[in-house]
Amino acid sequence: MKSLSILETEELTYTYSAGTPFEKTAVDHVNLKIENNCMVGIIGHTGSGKSTLMQHFNGLLRPTSGKVLLHGEDIWADKKKLRDVRFRVGLVFQYPEYQLFEETVYRDIAFGPKNMGLNDAEIKERVQETAELIGLDKKLLERSPFALSGGQKRRAAIAGVMAMRPEILILDEPCAGLDPKGRNYLLRQICDYQKKTQSTVMLVSHSMEDVAEYTEKLLVMNQAKLFCYDDTPAVFRRTEELSGMGLRIPQIAGVMHTLRQRGYDLPEDIYTVAQARDALLGLLRKGGAASC
């Protein structure tokens, strides 16, 4: 019987430079089950193991021990199928625009589908569909990718992975270096993509505000181990534990915590600006006074 989870790890362990004085375990006996059709955030302090874990999901790294299962099947059981795995689990590294190289945006987005062996009509359909999903004007498709703005380059590079229609899309700090407007626009487009494709999207981020706003579940790595994998609000309720590993709750949650300490009747599960707005408006309608 196949697993109901789209992606699993079983006792996944990875050790760099095994058998040398520089040996270091970056992922330590991680057991995990990721559901389909879900927006997942991945957080952890620098060096926690989250990037190494992520690179196991599509076979870029081979486990020192343990397994990675895609639809219940070990991705390393048959090395000949690894190429197919990398089409099904798309991985976008930080600053993907540095990997743009084709003469036009169209050809850059088409590169992945072309390598999948698709015909020209299917490639064209995927390029146009993905450009629309990520918010790229069709007029830009025939331009050089190097003539685009920074945000447009980022979206074009991400579109190249999306166009392969992976079942799982993993993005490593997709908003790094973007201004607030560009960051919010890109994250909204990624969320729209996830909803329209009903795929699983995994978002690696250092921004607690971003994962609070846009993810349903959070995976937290700490010192090479899986600290927890749970619904986003449930993770953020563990404030002291997160702080102890160098992570912080979203700033708006800190503001709400201060207001509660001062006697204002506000819910504990407030992690986004929209939630805070609704709670404060509700409080004002009731009179807005603090209890003494």
MIVOVO-497434 format. One record per residue (C-alpha): residue number from 1; residue in three letters; chain; x, y, z. Coordinates in steps of 0.02 Angstrom, whole numbers, plus 32768, in hexadecimal, padded with zeros to 4 digits. Example, Ala and Ser with C-alpha at 12.3 -4.5 7.8 and 13.67 -1.06 7.14 Angstrom:
+-----+------+-----+------+------+------+
: seq : type : mol :    x :    y :    z :
+-----+------+-----+------+------+------+
:   1 :  ALA :   A : 8267 : 7F1F : 8186 :
:   2 :  SER :   A : 82AC : 7FCB : 8165 :
+-----+------+-----+------+------+------+
This chain:
+-----+------+-----+------+------+------+
: seq : type : mol :    x :    y :    z :
+-----+------+-----+------+------+------+
:   1 :  MET :   A : 8000 : 8000 : 8000 :
:   2 :  LYS :   A : 8046 : 80A8 : 7FCD :
:   3 :  SER :   A : 805A : 8137 : 8048 :
:   4 :  LEU :   A : 7FD7 : 81C2 : 804B :
:   5 :  SER :   A : 8063 : 8241 : 805F :
:   6 :  ILE :   A : 80B2 : 8287 : 7FC3 :
:   7 :  LEU :   A : 8161 : 8291 : 8010 :
:   8 :  GLU :   A : 81AC : 8236 : 80A5 :
:   9 :  THR :   A : 8253 : 821D : 80F8 :
:  10 :  GLU :   A : 8280 : 8187 : 8162 :
:  11 :  GLU :   A : 8310 : 819C : 81DB :
:  12 :  LEU :   A : 8362 : 820E : 815C :
:  13 :  THR :   A : 8416 : 8235 : 818A :
:  14 :  TYR :   A : 849D : 8290 : 812A :
:  15 :  THR :   A : 8551 : 82A6 : 8161 :
:  16 :  TYR :   A : 85CD : 8317 : 8109 :
:  17 :  SER :   A : 8682 : 82DB : 80F9 :
:  18 :  ALA :   A : 865B : 8235 : 814E :
:  19 :  GLY :   A : 86F6 : 81DE : 8193 :
:  20 :  THR :   A : 8760 : 827D : 8194 :
:  21 :  PRO :   A : 878C : 82FB : 821D :
:  22 :  PHE :   A : 870D : 8370 : 81CB :
:  23 :  GLU :   A : 867B : 82F7 : 81E0 :
:  24 :  LYS :   A : 85D8 : 834E : 8208 :
:  25 :  THR :   A : 8526 : 830C : 820E :
:  26 :  ALA :   A : 84B6 : 838D : 81B8 :
:  27 :  VAL :   A : 8414 : 8328 : 81BD :
:  28 :  ASP :   A : 83FB : 82B0 : 824E :
:  29 :  HIS :   A : 8378 : 8225 : 8248 :
:  30 :  VAL :   A : 82EB : 828F : 8203 :
:  31 :  ASN :   A : 823F : 823D : 81F4 :
:  32 :  LEU :   A : 81C2 : 82A7 : 8196 :
:  33 :  LYS :   A : 8120 : 829A : 8132 :
:  34 :  ILE :   A : 80EE : 8328 : 80BD :
:  35 :  GLU :   A : 803C : 8330 : 807D :
:  36 :  ASN :   A : 8005 : 8357 : 7FCC :
:  37 :  ASN :   A : 7FB3 : 83FE : 7F9E :
:  38 :  CYS :   A : 8003 : 845E : 802C :
:  39 :  MET :   A : 8067 : 84FF : 8045 :
:  40 :  VAL :   A : 80F7 : 84D1 : 80B9 :
:  41 :  GLY :   A : 8176 : 8546 : 8108 :
:  42 :  ILE :   A : 8224 : 8509 : 8136 :
:  43 :  ILE :   A : 827E : 856B : 81BD :
:  44 :  GLY :   A : 8317 : 8557 : 822A :
:  45 :  HIS :   A : 83B1 : 85B4 : 8263 :
:  46 :  THR :   A : 8445 : 85BE : 81EC :
:  47 :  GLY :   A : 849B : 8514 : 81F0 :
:  48 :  SER :   A : 8400 : 84BA : 8230 :
:  49 :  GLY :   A : 83FF : 8441 : 819E :
:  50 :  LYS :   A : 8368 : 8482 : 813E :
:  51 :  SER :   A : 83C6 : 849F : 8099 :
:  52 :  THR :   A : 8418 : 83F4 : 80A1 :
:  53 :  LEU :   A : 8370 : 83A3 : 80C5 :
:  54 :  MET :   A : 8322 : 83FE : 8033 :
:  55 :  GLN :   A : 83A7 : 83BF : 7FBA :
:  56 :  HIS :   A : 837A : 830C : 7FE8 :
:  57 :  PHE :   A : 82C6 : 8322 : 7FB0 :
:  58 :  ASN :   A : 82F0 : 831D : 7EF6 :
:  59 :  GLY :   A : 838C : 82B1 : 7F00 :
:  60 :  LEU :   A : 8413 : 8336 : 7EF5 :
:  61 :  LEU :   A : 845F : 82E5 : 7F8F :
:  62 :  ARG :   A : 845A : 822C : 7FB6 :
:  63 :  PRO :   A : 8437 : 81FD : 806C :
:  64 :  THR :   A : 84C6 : 81B8 : 80D3 :
:  65 :  SER :   A : 843E : 814B : 811D :
:  66 :  GLY :   A : 8381 : 8148 : 811B :
:  67 :  LYS :   A : 8308 : 8167 : 808C :
:  68 :  VAL :   A : 82AA : 81EC : 802B :
:  69 :  LEU :   A : 8203 : 81AD : 7FEA :
:  70 :  LEU :   A : 819E : 81FE : 7F5E :
:  71 :  HIS :   A : 80EF : 81B5 : 7F5C :
:  72 :  GLY :   A : 8130 : 812A : 7FCA :
:  73 :  GLU :   A : 81C1 : 80FA : 7F56 :
:  74 :  ASP :   A : 8278 : 810E : 7F83 :
:  75 :  ILE :   A : 82BE : 818D : 7F08 :
:  76 :  TRP :   A : 8368 : 8136 : 7F0E :
:  77 :  ALA :   A : 8324 : 8087 : 7EEE :
:  78 :  ASP :   A : 8346 : 809B : 7E34 :
:  79 :  LYS :   A : 83C7 : 811D : 7E00 :
:  80 :  LYS :   A : 837F : 811E : 7D50 :
:  81 :  LYS :   A : 82E1 : 8170 : 7D95 :
:  82 :  LEU :   A : 833B : 8200 : 7DEC :
:  83 :  ARG :   A : 832A : 826F : 7D52 :
:  84 :  ASP :   A : 826E : 8258 : 7D5A :
:  85 :  VAL :   A : 8270 : 827E : 7E15 :
:  86 :  ARG :   A : 82C2 : 8326 : 7DF2 :
:  87 :  PHE :   A : 8238 : 8353 : 7D79 :
:  88 :  ARG :   A : 81B5 : 8323 : 7DFC :
:  89 :  VAL :   A : 820B : 837E : 7E8B :
:  90 :  GLY :   A : 8243 : 8429 : 7E4D :
:  91 :  LEU :   A : 82C8 : 8487 : 7EAE :
:  92 :  VAL :   A : 82EA : 8542 : 7EA0 :
:  93 :  PHE :   A : 8388 : 8580 : 7EF4 :
:  94 :  GLN :   A : 83A8 : 862E : 7F39 :
:  95 :  TYR :   A : 83C1 : 86B4 : 7EB2 :
:  96 :  PRO :   A : 8388 : 8642 : 7E24 :
:  97 :  GLU :   A : 8395 : 86D3 : 7DA9 :
:  98 :  TYR :   A : 8451 : 86B6 : 7DA7 :
:  99 :  GLN :   A : 842B : 8615 : 7D48 :
: 100 :  LEU :   A : 83D0 : 866A : 7CB9 :
: 101 :  PHE :   A : 8431 : 864F : 7C18 :
: 102 :  GLU :   A : 83C1 : 8643 : 7B7E :
: 103 :  GLU :   A : 83A7 : 86C8 : 7AFA :
: 104 :  THR :   A : 82F1 : 86E6 : 7B29 :
: 105 :  VAL :   A : 8283 : 86D3 : 7BC2 :
: 106 :  TYR :   A : 8218 : 8657 : 7B60 :
: 107 :  ARG :   A : 82AC : 85E5 : 7B3D :
: 108 :  ASP :   A : 82E5 : 85ED : 7BF2 :
: 109 :  ILE :   A : 823A : 85B9 : 7C34 :
: 110 :  ALA :   A : 822F : 8534 : 7BAB :
: 111 :  PHE :   A : 82D8 : 84E6 : 7BD7 :
: 112 :  GLY :   A : 8293 : 846D : 7C5A :
: 113 :  PRO :   A : 81FA : 8433 : 7BF7 :
: 114 :  LYS :   A : 8269 : 841C : 7B5E :
: 115 :  ASN :   A : 82DC : 83AA : 7BC1 :
: 116 :  MET :   A : 8243 : 8346 : 7BF5 :
: 117 :  GLY :   A : 822C : 8319 : 7B3D :
: 118 :  LEU :   A : 818A : 837A : 7B24 :
: 119 :  ASN :   A : 8153 : 83B1 : 7A78 :
: 120 :  ASP :   A : 8153 : 8468 : 7A42 :
: 121 :  ALA :   A : 8098 : 8481 : 7A5C :
: 122 :  GLU :   A : 809D : 843E : 7B0E :
: 123 :  ILE :   A : 8138 : 84A6 : 7B34 :
: 124 :  LYS :   A : 80E3 : 8544 : 7AF4 :
: 125 :  GLU :   A : 8049 : 8520 : 7B5D :
: 126 :  ARG :   A : 80B1 : 8507 : 7BFA :
: 127 :  VAL :   A : 811B : 85A3 : 7BDE :
: 128 :  GLN :   A : 8083 : 8612 : 7BC4 :
: 129 :  GLU :   A : 8021 : 85C6 : 7C54 :
: 130 :  THR :   A : 80B3 : 85D4 : 7CCC :
: 131 :  ALA :   A : 80DC : 8687 : 7C99 :
: 132 :  GLU :   A : 8029 : 86B6 : 7CC3 :
: 133 :  LEU :   A : 802D : 8659 : 7D69 :
: 134 :  ILE :   A : 80CC : 86B1 : 7DA1 :
: 135 :  GLY :   A : 8094 : 875C : 7D64 :
: 136 :  LEU :   A : 8103 : 8774 : 7CCB :
: 137 :  ASP :   A : 80B8 : 87D7 : 7C3B :
: 138 :  LYS :   A : 80B6 : 8772 : 7B99 :
: 139 :  LYS :   A : 810E : 8804 : 7B44 :
: 140 :  LEU :   A : 81A8 : 87DD : 7BAC :
: 141 :  LEU :   A : 81B9 : 872C : 7B69 :
: 142 :  GLU :   A : 8217 : 8761 : 7ACD :
: 143 :  ARG :   A : 828B : 87D7 : 7B2A :
: 144 :  SER :   A : 8337 : 87AB : 7B6A :
: 145 :  PRO :   A : 832D : 8773 : 7C20 :
: 146 :  PHE :   A : 83BE : 87E9 : 7C43 :
: 147 :  ALA :   A : 8353 : 887E : 7C10 :
: 148 :  LEU :   A : 82D4 : 885C : 7C9A :
: 149 :  SER :   A : 82C9 : 88AE : 7D44 :
: 150 :  GLY :   A : 830A : 8850 : 7DDB :
: 151 :  GLY :   A : 825D : 8815 : 7E0F :
: 152 :  GLN :   A : 8231 : 87E1 : 7D5E :
: 153 :  LYS :   A : 82D2 : 877C : 7D4F :
: 154 :  ARG :   A : 82AA : 8723 : 7DF2 :
: 155 :  ARG :   A : 81FB : 86F7 : 7DB5 :
: 156 :  ALA :   A : 823C : 86BC : 7D0C :
: 157 :  ALA :   A : 82BB : 864A : 7D60 :
: 158 :  ILE :   A : 8237 : 8600 : 7DD4 :
: 159 :  ALA :   A : 81C1 : 85EB : 7D40 :
: 160 :  GLY :   A : 8244 : 857B : 7CEE :
: 161 :  VAL :   A : 822D : 84FC : 7D7B :
: 162 :  MET :   A : 8170 : 8514 : 7D88 :
: 163 :  ALA :   A : 815F : 84EF : 7CCE :
: 164 :  MET :   A : 8195 : 843B : 7CEE :
: 165 :  ARG :   A : 80F6 : 842E : 7D58 :
: 166 :  PRO :   A : 814B : 83DA : 7DEC :
: 167 :  GLU :   A : 80DF : 8385 : 7E6E :
: 168 :  ILE :   A : 814B : 83D9 : 7EF1 :
: 169 :  LEU :   A : 819B : 8484 : 7EDC :
: 170 :  ILE :   A : 8224 : 84B4 : 7F58 :
: 171 :  LEU :   A : 825D : 8569 : 7F5F :
: 172 :  ASP :   A : 82F8 : 859A : 7FC3 :
: 173 :  GLU :   A : 82E4 : 864F : 7FFD :
: 174 :  PRO :   A : 8287 : 8683 : 7F5F :
: 175 :  CYS :   A : 8276 : 8738 : 7F99 :
: 176 :  ALA :   A : 832C : 8754 : 7FCB :
: 177 :  GLY :   A : 8365 : 8802 : 7F96 :
: 178 :  LEU :   A : 82BA : 883F : 7F5D :
: 179 :  ASP :   A : 826B : 88DD : 7FA1 :
: 180 :  PRO :   A : 81CA : 88CA : 800A :
: 181 :  LYS :   A : 8158 : 88EC : 7F76 :
: 182 :  GLY :   A : 81B1 : 886F : 7F07 :
: 183 :  ARG :   A : 81B6 : 87EE : 7F93 :
: 184 :  ASN :   A : 80FC : 87F9 : 7FB7 :
: 185 :  TYR :   A : 80D1 : 87F1 : 7EFE :
: 186 :  LEU :   A : 813B : 8756 : 7EE2 :
: 187 :  LEU :   A : 80F7 : 86FC : 7F7B :
: 188 :  ARG :   A : 8044 : 871E : 7F45 :
: 189 :  GLN :   A : 806C : 86D8 : 7E99 :
: 190 :  ILE :   A : 80BA : 863C : 7EE6 :
: 191 :  CYS :   A : 801F : 8623 : 7F52 :
: 192 :  ASP :   A : 7FAE : 8638 : 7EBB :
: 193 :  TYR :   A : 8018 : 85B7 : 7E5E :
: 194 :  GLN :   A : 8005 : 853C : 7EEE :
: 195 :  LYS :   A : 7F49 : 8551 : 7EF6 :
: 196 :  LYS :   A : 7F30 : 8543 : 7E3A :
: 197 :  THR :   A : 7FA1 : 84AB : 7E24 :
: 198 :  GLN :   A : 7F75 : 845A : 7ECC :
: 199 :  SER :   A : 802B : 8428 : 7EDB :
: 200 :  THR :   A : 8096 : 8429 : 7F77 :
: 201 :  VAL :   A : 8103 : 84C4 : 7F88 :
: 202 :  MET :   A : 818F : 84CA : 8008 :
: 203 :  LEU :   A : 81D0 : 8577 : 8034 :
: 204 :  VAL :   A : 8278 : 8587 : 808B :
: 205 :  SER :   A : 8280 : 8630 : 80E0 :
: 206 :  HIS :   A : 82D2 : 8693 : 816B :
: 207 :  SER :   A : 823C : 8707 : 8171 :
: 208 :  MET :   A : 81C3 : 86D6 : 81FA :
: 209 :  GLU :   A : 8147 : 8755 : 81B5 :
: 210 :  ASP :   A : 8147 : 8702 : 810A :
: 211 :  VAL :   A : 812C : 8651 : 8149 :
: 212 :  ALA :   A : 80A6 : 868D : 81C3 :
: 213 :  GLU :   A : 8049 : 86E4 : 8136 :
: 214 :  TYR :   A : 8057 : 8665 : 80AB :
: 215 :  THR :   A : 8070 : 85B4 : 80EF :
: 216 :  GLU :   A : 7FF9 : 8533 : 8138 :
: 217 :  LYS :   A : 807D : 84C7 : 818A :
: 218 :  LEU :   A : 812C : 84E3 : 81CD :
: 219 :  LEU :   A : 81C2 : 8470 : 81D0 :
: 220 :  VAL :   A : 8244 : 84A6 : 8250 :
: 221 :  MET :   A : 82F7 : 8466 : 824D :
: 222 :  ASN :   A : 836D : 847B : 82E1 :
: 223 :  GLN :   A : 841F : 843B : 82EE :
: 224 :  ALA :   A : 8408 : 83BA : 8263 :
: 225 :  LYS :   A : 8369 : 8373 : 82B1 :
: 226 :  LEU :   A : 82B2 : 838B : 828A :
: 227 :  PHE :   A : 826F : 83F6 : 8318 :
: 228 :  CYS :   A : 81BB : 83F0 : 82DD :
: 229 :  TYR :   A : 8146 : 83E9 : 8248 :
: 230 :  ASP :   A : 809A : 842E : 826E :
: 231 :  ASP :   A : 8015 : 84AD : 8240 :
: 232 :  THR :   A : 8060 : 855C : 8238 :
: 233 :  PRO :   A : 7FFD : 85A5 : 82CC :
: 234 :  ALA :   A : 802A : 850E : 8338 :
: 235 :  VAL :   A : 80E3 : 8528 : 8315 :
: 236 :  PHE :   A : 80E0 : 85E1 : 833E :
: 237 :  ARG :   A : 808C : 85BC : 83E4 :
: 238 :  ARG :   A : 8132 : 856E : 8418 :
: 239 :  THR :   A : 817E : 861A : 842F :
: 240 :  GLU :   A : 81FE : 85F2 : 84B5 :
: 241 :  GLU :   A : 823F : 8558 : 845D :
: 242 :  LEU :   A : 8252 : 85B5 : 83B8 :
: 243 :  SER :   A : 82AB : 8644 : 840F :
: 244 :  GLY :   A : 8320 : 85C7 : 8461 :
: 245 :  MET :   A : 835C : 858C : 83B7 :
: 246 :  GLY :   A : 8379 : 863C : 8374 :
: 247 :  LEU :   A : 82D2 : 8651 : 831C :
: 248 :  ARG :   A : 8251 : 86D5 : 8341 :
: 249 :  ILE :   A : 8196 : 86DF : 832F :
: 250 :  PRO :   A : 8150 : 875F : 82B2 :
: 251 :  GLN :   A : 815C : 8813 : 82EE :
: 252 :  ILE :   A : 80A0 : 882B : 82EF :
: 253 :  ALA :   A : 8090 : 8796 : 8365 :
: 254 :  GLY :   A : 8107 : 87EE : 83DD :
: 255 :  VAL :   A : 809C : 888B : 83D7 :
: 256 :  MET :   A : 7FFF : 8826 : 83FC :
: 257 :  HIS :   A : 8058 : 87CE : 848C :
: 258 :  THR :   A : 8085 : 8877 : 84D9 :
: 259 :  LEU :   A : 7FD1 : 88B2 : 84CA :
: 260 :  ARG :   A : 7F92 : 8814 : 851E :
: 261 :  GLN :   A : 800E : 8830 : 85AC :
: 262 :  ARG :   A : 7FC3 : 88DE : 85C2 :
: 263 :  GLY :   A : 7F16 : 8894 : 85D8 :
: 264 :  TYR :   A : 7ECA : 889A : 852B :
: 265 :  ASP :   A : 7E5C : 8806 : 8501 :
: 266 :  LEU :   A : 7EAE : 87C9 : 8462 :
: 267 :  PRO :   A : 7EBF : 8717 : 841D :
: 268 :  GLU :   A : 7F67 : 86C0 : 842A :
: 269 :  ASP :   A : 7F6A : 8680 : 8377 :
: 270 :  ILE :   A : 7F90 : 8723 : 831E :
: 271 :  TYR :   A : 8027 : 871C : 82AA :
: 272 :  THR :   A : 7FF9 : 878A : 8215 :
: 273 :  VAL :   A : 7FCC : 8840 : 81FC :
: 274 :  ALA :   A : 7F21 : 880F : 81B8 :
: 275 :  GLN :   A : 7EFA : 87A8 : 8253 :
: 276 :  ALA :   A : 7F33 : 8836 : 82C4 :
: 277 :  ARG :   A : 7EC9 : 88B4 : 8265 :
: 278 :  ASP :   A : 7E2D : 8849 : 8278 :
: 279 :  ALA :   A : 7E4D : 8828 : 8331 :
: 280 :  LEU :   A : 7E6D : 88DF : 8359 :
: 281 :  LEU :   A : 7DD3 : 8919 : 82FA :
: 282 :  GLY :   A : 7D6C : 8899 : 8359 :
: 283 :  LEU :   A : 7DB4 : 88D8 : 83FC :
: 284 :  LEU :   A : 7D8D : 898D : 83CF :
: 285 :  ARG :   A : 7CDA : 895F : 83A8 :
: 286 :  LYS :   A : 7CCC : 8919 : 8458 :
: 287 :  GLY :   A : 7D12 : 89B8 : 84A5 :
: 288 :  GLY :   A : 7DCC : 8996 : 849A :
: 289 :  ALA :   A : 7DF2 : 89A4 : 8553 :
: 290 :  ALA :   A : 7E77 : 893C : 85AA :
: 291 :  SER :   A : 7E42 : 88D2 : 863D :
: 292 :  CYS :   A : 7E98 : 8907 : 86DD :
+-----+------+-----+------+------+------+
